[in-house]
Amino acid sequence: VRPLGGALLALAIVDPGDPAWQVAAFLLGGGGAFLAHSAKAGARALVNTSPEPVSNVVVSTGEDIATAGLLA
């Protein structure tokens, strides 16, 4: 869902009269969202395999802080 959402969001901000820019925006937006999703899912999969709960708390808190910082 995240890559499609990124692609559609990027598509919404380009000129609807130029199909070349629409295709580029769709591919770049979807590709960027896919890379971000893959990195987050991969990092979360690595953290979840650790036996102690501290790393999960630290990573989750870091994600919350990063999200708040990006929204600000």
Secondary structure as UniProt FT lines:
FT   HELIX           2..12
FT   TURN            16..17
FT   HELIX           19..48
FT   HELIX           54..71
//
